[in-house]
């Protein structure tokens, strides 16, 4: 049996589901190995994924012109993989 000796921290935004009873019960069942840190509802600059979404909306989506919903979905799903090949871009989201 492997015993976790280090602390795992999950950082959540203000979504009501993040504070749900199911989440609280799951965290409690982890026996102290998991703690939750909640971001301020008014501080999107502290959440790196907000920068990812902003990049996607301003650089990935506007370059696509299609009348096919499935092409839009495929393009949207591939965007994170394209960004993954640009480590400096992803690192900038954390700075």
KESETI-372751 format. One line per field, with one value per residue: y, x, z of N, C-alpha, C, O in turn; residue in three letters. Coordinates in Angstrom, 2 decimals. Layout:
% residues N
n.Y c(Y_...)
n.X c(X_...)
n.Z c(Z_...)
ca.Y c(Y_...)
ca.X c(X_...)
ca.Z c(Z_...)
c.Y c(Y_...)
c.X c(X_...)
c.Z c(Z_...)
o.Y c(Y_...)
o.X c(X_...)
o.Z c(Z_...)
code c(ALA_...)
END
This chain:
% residues 95
n.Y c(-1.18_2.21_5.16_8.43_11.14_13.78_17.00_17.67_20.20_21.75_24.28_26.40_28.23_30.57_29.03_27.72_24.90_24.09_24.46_22.67_20.16_17.57_17.91_18.89_16.64_14.77_15.89_15.80_13.04_12.41_12.36_14.51_14.76_16.37_19.68_22.59_25.57_28.60_30.87_34.41_35.84_38.13_38.32_37.50_37.61_36.09_33.54_31.34_30.00_31.75_33.47_31.72_31.19_33.77_34.15_32.15_33.10_35.52_34.99_32.41_31.65_33.88_33.56_31.60_30.69_29.35_27.51_25.28_23.50_21.30_21.59_23.87_22.90_20.92_22.56_24.10_22.14_21.40_23.62_23.93_21.99_23.07_25.35_24.13_23.39_25.64_26.54_29.02_30.73_29.48_29.55_32.28_32.73_32.17_34.10)
n.X c(0.84_0.56_1.38_0.35_2.36_2.60_1.07_-1.85_-3.25_-6.14_-7.22_-9.87_-12.38_-15.11_-17.39_-20.53_-20.80_-18.31_-18.31_-20.06_-21.96_-21.22_-18.58_-17.36_-17.70_-16.15_-13.57_-13.31_-13.25_-10.72_-8.97_-7.38_-5.39_-5.92_-6.54_-8.57_-8.37_-9.82_-10.32_-10.66_-13.75_-13.60_-11.13_-9.97_-7.49_-5.84_-6.22_-4.90_-6.09_-7.94_-6.47_-5.73_-8.25_-8.84_-6.82_-7.57_-10.09_-9.41_-7.34_-7.44_-10.16_-11.23_-9.91_-11.12_-13.43_-16.35_-19.24_-20.03_-20.88_-19.52_-16.92_-16.18_-16.27_-14.25_-12.05_-11.99_-11.41_-8.86_-7.31_-6.11_-4.08_-2.53_-1.60_-0.12_2.17_3.61_5.43_6.46_4.25_2.27_3.58_3.54_0.93_0.95_2.46)
n.Z c(0.00_-0.86_0.75_0.89_1.50_1.15_0.78_-1.04_-2.95_-4.06_-6.17_-6.48_-8.32_-8.12_-8.64_-7.78_-7.54_-6.73_-4.06_-3.12_-1.26_-2.02_-2.94_-0.58_1.07_-0.32_-0.10_2.70_3.03_2.26_4.30_5.26_3.38_1.28_0.55_0.16_-1.63_-2.18_-4.80_-4.94_-5.83_-7.26_-8.47_-11.10_-12.26_-10.73_-11.49_-13.62_-15.75_-16.74_-18.34_-20.34_-21.49_-22.39_-24.30_-26.09_-26.93_-28.16_-29.97_-31.11_-31.73_-33.32_-35.76_-37.13_-39.55_-40.14_-41.15_-40.02_-37.26_-36.12_-37.08_-35.72_-33.08_-33.21_-33.80_-31.45_-29.54_-30.27_-29.82_-27.14_-27.39_-29.42_-28.13_-26.16_-27.44_-27.35_-25.08_-23.88_-24.14_-22.56_-20.11_-19.69_-18.92_-16.25_-15.08)
ca.Y c(0.00_3.46_6.19_9.78_11.89_15.21_17.66_18.02_21.37_22.07_25.69_26.53_29.55_30.82_28.25_27.13_23.47_23.89_24.52_21.77_19.14_16.43_18.25_18.93_15.26_14.14_16.43_15.24_11.61_12.26_12.24_15.58_14.79_17.32_20.92_23.43_27.00_29.25_32.17_35.48_35.98_39.36_38.33_36.55_37.66_35.06_32.23_31.25_29.52_32.91_33.96_30.75_31.44_35.05_33.90_31.36_33.94_36.62_34.57_31.14_31.65_34.84_33.18_30.52_31.08_28.13_27.42_23.91_23.42_20.28_22.15_24.77_22.06_20.32_23.64_24.45_21.07_21.34_24.84_23.71_21.24_24.01_26.19_23.28_23.38_26.97_26.68_30.40_31.27_28.90_30.09_33.67_32.73_32.04_35.24)
ca.X c(0.00_1.28_0.85_0.69_2.92_2.62_-0.23_-2.41_-4.10_-6.94_-7.61_-11.14_-12.97_-16.33_-18.52_-21.23_-20.55_-17.04_-18.59_-21.19_-21.80_-20.48_-17.15_-16.92_-17.61_-15.00_-12.36_-13.26_-12.92_-9.30_-8.20_-6.40_-4.39_-6.37_-7.13_-9.15_-8.12_-10.76_-9.93_-11.63_-14.66_-13.28_-9.71_-9.68_-6.06_-5.15_-6.55_-4.18_-6.95_-8.62_-5.60_-5.85_-9.52_-8.72_-6.02_-8.39_-11.15_-8.89_-6.37_-7.80_-11.51_-11.50_-9.30_-11.91_-14.67_-17.01_-20.68_-20.20_-20.69_-18.53_-15.59_-15.93_-15.97_-12.93_-11.07_-11.93_-10.73_-7.44_-6.63_-5.17_-2.92_-1.67_-0.95_0.82_3.42_4.22_5.66_6.55_2.90_1.62_4.28_3.11_-0.36_1.22_3.24)
ca.Z c(0.00_-0.94_1.63_0.46_2.61_0.86_0.73_-2.34_-2.82_-5.23_-6.17_-7.18_-8.50_-7.36_-9.09_-6.62_-7.43_-6.03_-2.62_-2.88_-0.23_-2.60_-2.93_0.82_1.56_-0.97_0.54_4.06_2.94_1.91_5.54_5.44_2.30_0.27_1.07_-0.86_-1.57_-3.08_-5.32_-4.76_-6.97_-7.97_-8.80_-12.18_-12.59_-9.94_-12.05_-14.89_-16.83_-17.31_-19.41_-21.41_-22.17_-23.09_-25.51_-27.00_-27.50_-28.97_-30.98_-31.75_-32.26_-34.39_-37.02_-37.70_-40.22_-40.57_-40.92_-39.57_-35.81_-35.78_-37.33_-34.60_-31.92_-33.43_-33.65_-30.02_-28.79_-30.65_-29.40_-26.03_-27.87_-30.15_-27.12_-25.43_-28.20_-27.17_-23.63_-23.38_-24.05_-21.39_-18.92_-19.50_-18.23_-14.82_-14.57)
c.Y c(1.25_4.49_7.54_10.57_13.38_15.72_17.96_19.19_21.57_23.52_25.82_27.98_29.64_30.04_27.59_25.63_23.18_23.87_23.57_20.76_17.96_16.70_18.27_17.52_14.53_14.59_15.86_13.78_11.37_12.25_13.29_15.66_15.83_18.53_21.75_24.88_27.65_30.60_33.18_35.57_37.19_39.45_37.32_36.54_36.64_33.66_32.14_30.79_30.67_33.49_33.02_31.00_32.75_34.89_33.15_32.24_35.00_36.19_33.30_31.21_32.65_34.44_32.08_31.06_29.80_28.22_26.02_23.83_22.43_20.76_23.11_23.97_21.46_21.37_24.01_23.39_20.99_22.54_24.62_22.92_22.14_24.90_25.41_23.23_24.72_27.22_28.12_31.06_30.77_29.42_31.52_33.75_32.69_33.24_36.42)
c.X c(0.88_0.60_1.30_1.19_2.95_1.20_-0.62_-3.37_-4.85_-7.38_-8.84_-11.55_-14.27_-17.55_-19.21_-20.98_-19.25_-17.23_-19.72_-20.89_-21.00_-18.97_-16.62_-16.76_-16.41_-13.69_-12.22_-12.84_-11.44_-8.39_-7.12_-5.35_-4.72_-6.96_-7.62_-8.77_-9.03_-10.23_-11.03_-12.49_-14.31_-11.81_-9.39_-8.21_-5.25_-5.36_-5.95_-5.08_-7.73_-7.80_-5.63_-7.13_-9.45_-7.93_-6.85_-9.42_-10.61_-7.92_-6.76_-9.15_-11.72_-10.91_-10.07_-13.19_-15.29_-18.50_-21.04_-19.88_-19.59_-17.11_-15.21_-15.55_-14.58_-11.83_-10.89_-11.19_-9.25_-6.65_-5.69_-3.92_-1.97_-0.91_0.11_2.18_4.15_4.44_5.80_5.17_2.20_2.27_3.83_1.77_-0.16_1.94_2.37)
c.Z c(0.00_-0.05_1.11_1.65_2.34_0.67_-0.70_-2.12_-4.13_-5.10_-7.05_-7.31_-7.73_-7.79_-7.90_-6.44_-6.69_-4.52_-2.23_-1.78_-0.76_-2.59_-1.50_1.38_0.95_-0.31_1.95_4.04_2.62_3.13_5.71_4.35_1.25_0.97_-0.11_-0.60_-2.60_-3.51_-5.05_-6.02_-7.83_-8.34_-9.91_-12.57_-11.79_-10.50_-13.46_-16.03_-17.47_-18.46_-20.61_-22.20_-22.96_-24.37_-26.54_-27.70_-28.45_-30.07_-31.73_-32.45_-33.41_-35.74_-37.73_-38.32_-40.77_-40.32_-40.43_-38.08_-35.43_-36.05_-36.20_-33.35_-32.04_-33.24_-32.18_-29.22_-29.10_-30.15_-28.21_-26.46_-28.64_-29.17_-26.36_-26.13_-28.12_-25.68_-23.14_-23.24_-22.79_-20.10_-18.63_-18.79_-16.72_-14.24_-14.20)
o.Y c(1.33_4.67_7.78_10.65_14.17_14.95_18.44_19.15_21.55_23.94_25.40_28.84_28.88_30.35_26.96_25.14_22.12_23.32_23.66_20.54_17.39_15.81_17.74_17.24_13.77_13.77_15.46_13.33_10.24_12.14_13.00_16.55_16.15_18.40_21.62_25.36_27.27_31.38_32.82_35.40_37.25_40.55_36.38_35.57_36.36_32.70_32.79_31.16_30.57_33.95_33.46_31.02_32.82_35.43_33.48_32.14_35.35_36.95_33.16_30.87_32.28_34.93_31.67_31.81_29.25_28.90_25.62_24.08_22.70_20.37_23.15_24.33_21.47_21.10_24.22_23.73_20.55_22.48_25.08_23.15_22.01_25.18_25.98_23.06_24.90_28.03_28.43_31.85_31.56_29.70_31.94_34.75_33.14_33.38_37.45)
o.X c(1.84_-0.62_2.49_0.52_3.29_0.26_0.19_-4.20_-4.24_-7.85_-8.85_-11.14_-14.49_-18.65_-18.54_-20.95_-19.11_-16.41_-20.27_-19.74_-20.18_-18.19_-15.54_-15.79_-15.73_-12.83_-11.12_-12.14_-10.97_-7.17_-6.05_-4.50_-3.87_-7.79_-7.12_-8.85_-9.01_-9.75_-12.20_-12.00_-14.68_-11.29_-8.63_-7.74_-4.10_-4.75_-6.44_-4.84_-8.13_-8.36_-5.57_-7.11_-9.96_-8.30_-6.84_-9.61_-11.26_-7.71_-6.41_-9.27_-12.35_-11.36_-9.70_-13.93_-14.82_-18.96_-22.21_-18.75_-18.81_-16.18_-14.06_-14.61_-13.81_-10.80_-9.76_-10.42_-8.46_-5.42_-4.55_-2.83_-0.75_0.27_1.13_3.22_5.20_3.74_5.28_4.94_1.62_1.58_3.75_1.49_-1.03_2.02_2.88)
o.Z c(0.77_-0.11_0.91_2.68_3.23_0.44_-1.49_-1.21_-5.20_-4.04_-8.21_-6.53_-6.79_-7.35_-7.08_-5.31_-6.07_-3.79_-1.13_-1.41_-0.03_-2.26_-1.23_2.09_1.64_-0.01_2.34_4.95_2.70_3.00_6.25_4.40_0.41_1.86_-1.23_0.54_-3.77_-2.68_-4.94_-7.13_-9.00_-8.51_-9.68_-13.16_-12.13_-10.04_-14.39_-17.18_-18.63_-19.45_-21.75_-23.43_-24.08_-25.42_-27.73_-28.91_-29.43_-31.02_-32.90_-33.63_-34.40_-36.78_-38.83_-37.68_-41.76_-39.41_-40.44_-37.67_-34.52_-35.34_-35.77_-32.65_-31.08_-32.61_-31.72_-28.32_-28.26_-30.08_-28.27_-25.94_-28.54_-29.35_-25.96_-25.49_-28.74_-25.08_-22.07_-22.32_-22.04_-19.12_-17.47_-18.11_-15.98_-13.02_-13.76)
code c(UNK_UNK_UNK_UNK_UNK_UNK_UNK_UNK_UNK_UNK_UNK_UNK_UNK_UNK_UNK_UNK_UNK_UNK_UNK_UNK_UNK_UNK_UNK_UNK_UNK_UNK_UNK_UNK_UNK_UNK_UNK_UNK_UNK_UNK_UNK_UNK_UNK_UNK_UNK_UNK_UNK_UNK_UNK_UNK_UNK_UNK_UNK_UNK_UNK_UNK_UNK_UNK_UNK_UNK_UNK_UNK_UNK_UNK_UNK_UNK_UNK_UNK_UNK_UNK_UNK_UNK_UNK_UNK_UNK_UNK_UNK_UNK_UNK_UNK_UNK_UNK_UNK_UNK_UNK_UNK_UNK_UNK_UNK_UNK_UNK_UNK_UNK_UNK_UNK_UNK_UNK_UNK_UNK_UNK_UNK)
END
